[in-house]
Amino acid sequence: MTNETFDDEALLNEFFDLGYKIPDTLLTNLDRILVPSVGEPFENLGFEIAKRIAKQYGAEITILNNGKIDLSERKKKIEELNIKCKIVNTHHLSNAKAIVEEASKGDYQLVIFSSRRRLKFLDWLITRSTSRRVIPKIKCDVLQVYPKKNEEAIPDFSKIGVMLPRTERDSHLIYWGIPLLSENGVIEAFHFSDFPRITPMKNVIDTDLIVEEKHNFKVLTHGYSALLSTDINPHFILSHSVANGAAQVMNKMKLGVCFLGQSQKKGYFWRRSLSYKVILKLKSALIIHHYRNVEK
């Protein structure tokens, strides 16, 4: 293993040697963002995130209005930030069908989808939410936004958490997180390495495999920090359970919002994903990144 102290050139060389990169898809312009809305207060955070991303990358926001509330005032506030915005009114009886239809014909690069925070498994199991019907059918990036439990206020963006599994998805999560940062804000990057409960932590913490994994994560975060000109603090966590470890560490840090990824996997509809387990335990607002073409 190389020395933990290195200059920028050595750091970037090791970053690329390990196969890390910024995908070409992130180097293209972001032109159009779709924001479905039914006019509910829990969508406030989703609109705030859309505004920040559109402002950073010069994109136009399309509001898909499938509610009975006049959204012209929301459109006006977006345009006051010199962001192009338009409203598309839909009269579909099915909100899910309206979203899929607009997303497929509008040539959007990003859909920002607001969701209620359903914290009971039975509620999640029996309620066929719009997001569960829509997101698997959308072919571009989707950011599914969950506000903080029982709160409609916009959170503090000085500290944004990002759970990085060390896959191609990592750069996407950081890319979408950067526009949300407040001035002098930082990204707190987390990598969780779990191991069986029957194995004592003292038996794995200093093994060559864990030491190497920790080092490689540090290389990854420093590499993306240099290439994207963003402060990224690495946090390598050993835990028997990723969801429990995330809750224990990240809740103490009082993050404003946290990013994590979810891939579309086949299986029983009632099988809970890691992101769902994290939703149950984390106190911060959450953004789930969905993208079918990212490495699983």
C-alpha positions in Angstrom: 0.0 0.0 0.0 1.3 3.5 -0.8 2.0 6.1 1.8 -1.1 8.0 3.0 0.7 11.3 2.5 1.1 12.3 -1.2 1.1 15.3 -3.5 -1.7 16.2 -5.8 -0.1 14.6 -8.9 0.6 11.3 -7.1 -3.0 11.4 -5.7 -4.5 11.8 -9.2 -2.3 9.2 -10.7 -3.4 6.7 -8.1 -7.0 7.8 -8.5 -6.9 6.9 -12.2 -4.8 3.8 -11.7 -7.6 2.4 -9.5 -10.0 2.9 -12.4 -11.9 5.9 -10.9 -13.2 8.4 -13.4 -15.8 11.0 -14.1 -18.2 9.5 -16.7 -18.7 11.4 -20.0 -22.4 11.8 -19.2 -21.5 14.2 -16.5 -19.5 16.4 -18.8 -22.5 17.1 -21.1 -24.8 20.0 -20.6 -27.9 19.7 -18.5 -30.7 21.3 -20.4 -34.0 20.2 -19.0 -35.3 19.2 -15.6 -38.8 17.8 -15.0 -40.5 18.4 -11.7 -43.9 16.7 -11.2 -46.1 18.4 -8.7 -49.6 18.1 -7.2 -49.1 21.3 -5.2 -48.4 19.7 -1.8 -46.2 21.3 0.9 -43.9 18.2 1.1 -42.7 19.1 -2.4 -41.0 22.3 -1.2 -37.6 20.6 -0.8 -37.8 19.1 -4.3 -38.4 22.5 -5.8 -35.5 24.0 -3.8 -33.2 21.3 -5.1 -34.4 21.8 -8.7 -33.7 25.5 -8.5 -30.2 25.0 -7.2 -29.3 22.4 -9.8 -30.9 24.5 -12.6 -29.0 27.6 -11.5 -25.7 25.8 -11.3 -25.9 24.0 -14.7 -28.1 26.4 -16.7 -31.1 24.2 -17.1 -34.7 24.9 -17.7 -37.3 23.6 -15.3 -40.6 22.2 -16.5 -43.3 21.8 -13.8 -45.7 19.0 -14.6 -48.9 20.2 -12.8 -51.3 17.3 -12.0 -53.0 19.0 -9.1 -55.8 21.5 -8.6 -53.5 24.2 -7.2 -52.3 27.2 -9.3 -48.5 27.0 -9.5 -48.0 30.3 -11.3 -46.6 31.9 -8.1 -44.0 29.1 -7.8 -43.1 29.6 -11.4 -42.6 33.3 -10.8 -40.3 32.7 -7.9 -38.2 30.4 -10.0 -38.0 32.9 -12.9 -36.9 35.6 -10.4 -33.6 33.6 -10.1 -33.1 34.0 -13.9 -34.0 30.3 -14.4 -36.2 29.4 -17.4 -39.4 27.8 -16.2 -42.7 26.6 -17.7 -45.8 24.8 -16.5 -47.3 21.8 -18.3 -50.8 21.1 -17.1 -52.0 17.5 -17.4 -55.6 16.2 -17.1 -54.7 12.5 -16.9 -56.7 10.6 -14.3 -53.5 8.8 -13.5 -50.7 11.0 -12.2 -48.2 8.1 -12.8 -49.2 7.9 -16.5 -48.9 11.7 -16.9 -45.3 11.7 -15.5 -44.1 8.7 -17.6 -45.6 10.2 -20.8 -44.1 13.7 -20.2 -40.7 12.2 -19.2 -40.6 10.1 -22.3 -41.4 12.8 -24.8 -39.7 15.8 -23.3 -36.0 14.9 -23.7 -35.2 15.5 -20.0 -31.9 14.7 -18.5 -33.2 14.8 -14.9 -36.5 14.2 -13.1 -36.8 15.5 -9.5 -39.6 13.5 -7.8 -40.9 14.4 -4.3 -42.1 11.6 -2.0 -43.8 11.5 1.3 -41.8 9.9 4.1 -43.6 6.6 4.7 -41.9 5.2 7.8 -44.0 2.1 8.5 -43.3 -1.1 6.6 -47.0 -2.0 6.4 -47.8 1.4 5.0 -45.1 1.0 2.4 -46.3 -2.5 1.6 -50.0 -1.8 1.0 -49.7 1.6 -0.5 -48.8 1.5 -4.2 -47.2 4.9 -4.4 -46.8 6.9 -7.6 -43.0 6.7 -7.3 -43.0 2.9 -7.3 -45.0 2.8 -10.5 -43.2 5.7 -12.2 -39.5 5.6 -11.5 -38.7 2.2 -13.1 -40.1 3.5 -16.4 -38.1 6.7 -16.5 -34.9 6.4 -18.6 -32.9 9.4 -17.3 -31.6 10.3 -13.9 -34.2 10.5 -11.1 -33.6 12.2 -7.8 -36.3 11.1 -5.4 -36.5 13.6 -2.6 -37.7 12.8 1.0 -38.1 15.7 3.4 -37.1 15.4 7.0 -39.7 13.6 9.0 -42.7 15.8 9.8 -41.0 18.9 8.5 -41.6 21.1 5.5 -38.9 23.6 6.1 -35.8 23.7 3.8 -32.8 22.1 5.6 -29.4 23.6 6.1 -27.1 22.8 3.1 -23.8 23.5 4.8 -23.2 19.7 5.3 -24.4 17.3 2.7 -23.9 13.6 3.3 -23.1 11.2 0.4 -23.0 7.4 0.8 -20.4 6.1 -1.7 -20.2 2.4 -2.5 -17.1 2.9 -4.7 -18.9 2.3 -8.0 -19.5 4.3 -11.1 -22.5 5.9 -9.3 -20.2 7.8 -6.8 -19.4 10.6 -9.3 -23.1 11.0 -10.0 -24.0 11.5 -6.4 -21.3 14.0 -5.9 -22.2 15.8 -9.1 -25.8 16.3 -8.0 -24.8 17.2 -4.5 -22.4 20.1 -5.5 -25.1 22.6 -6.6 -26.9 22.2 -3.2 -24.0 23.3 -1.1 -24.3 26.6 0.7 -21.3 28.9 0.6 -18.3 27.2 2.3 -20.3 24.0 2.6 -18.7 20.6 2.5 -19.6 17.1 1.3 -19.3 14.5 4.0 -18.6 11.2 2.1 -19.3 7.9 3.8 -18.2 4.4 2.8 -19.6 1.5 4.9 -17.8 -1.8 5.0 -20.0 -4.4 6.7 -19.0 -7.8 8.1 -20.9 -10.7 9.8 -22.2 -10.1 13.3 -20.4 -13.2 14.6 -17.0 -11.7 13.7 -15.6 -9.3 16.4 -14.5 -6.0 15.0 -11.0 -6.3 16.5 -10.5 -9.3 14.2 -11.1 -7.3 11.0 -10.2 -3.7 11.7 -6.4 -4.1 11.0 -6.6 -6.7 8.3 -4.9 -6.0 5.0 -8.2 -6.0 3.1 -9.8 -3.4 5.4 -6.6 -1.2 5.4 -6.5 -1.3 1.6 -10.2 -0.6 1.3 -9.9 2.4 3.6 -6.9 3.8 1.7 -8.7 3.4 -1.7 -11.7 5.3 -0.4 -9.4 8.1 0.7 -7.9 8.2 -2.8 -11.4 8.3 -4.3 -12.6 11.2 -2.2 -9.5 13.2 -2.6 -9.5 12.6 -6.4 -13.1 13.7 -6.8 -12.4 16.7 -4.6 -9.5 17.8 -6.8 -11.3 17.2 -10.1 -14.6 18.8 -9.1 -13.1 21.6 -7.0 -15.2 20.7 -3.9 -14.3 20.0 -0.3 -15.0 16.3 0.4 -14.4 14.8 3.8 -14.0 11.0 3.8 -15.5 8.8 6.6 -14.7 5.1 6.4 -17.1 3.1 8.7 -16.9 -0.5 9.8 -20.2 -1.9 10.9 -22.2 -5.1 11.2 -25.1 -3.3 9.5 -24.9 -0.5 6.9 -28.3 0.9 7.8 -27.6 0.9 11.6 -24.0 2.2 11.1 -25.3 5.0 8.9 -27.9 6.0 11.5 -25.4 5.9 14.3 -22.7 8.0 12.6 -24.6 10.3 10.3 -27.4 11.3 12.7 -24.8 12.6 15.1 -23.3 14.8 12.4 -26.7 16.6 11.9 -26.5 16.6 8.1 -28.9 18.8 6.2 -29.5 16.2 3.5 -28.1 12.9 2.5 -27.6 11.3 -0.9 -27.6 7.6 -1.6 -28.2 5.4 -4.6 -30.7 2.8 -5.5 -30.6 0.4 -8.5 -33.6 -1.2 -10.1 -33.3 -4.9 -9.2 -35.7 -7.7 -9.9 -37.2 -9.6 -7.0 -40.1 -9.7 -4.7 -42.0 -6.4 -4.5 -42.0 -6.5 -0.7 -38.3 -7.0 -0.4 -36.9 -3.8 1.2 -33.9 -2.1 -0.3 -31.0 -0.7 1.5 -32.2 2.8 0.7 -35.6 2.0 2.3 -33.9 0.8 5.5 -31.8 3.9 5.6 -34.9 6.1 5.2 -36.3 4.5 8.3 -33.3 5.4 10.4 -31.8 8.6 9.2 -33.2 11.9 10.6 -32.0 14.2 7.8 -33.7 14.9 4.5 -32.8 12.2 1.9 -32.3 12.2 -1.8 -32.3 8.8 -3.6 -30.5 8.6 -6.9 -32.1 6.2 -9.5 -30.3 5.4 -12.7 -30.6 2.1 -14.5 -27.3 2.4 -16.5 -25.0 2.9 -13.5 -22.9 -0.1 -12.4 -24.8 -2.0 -9.8 
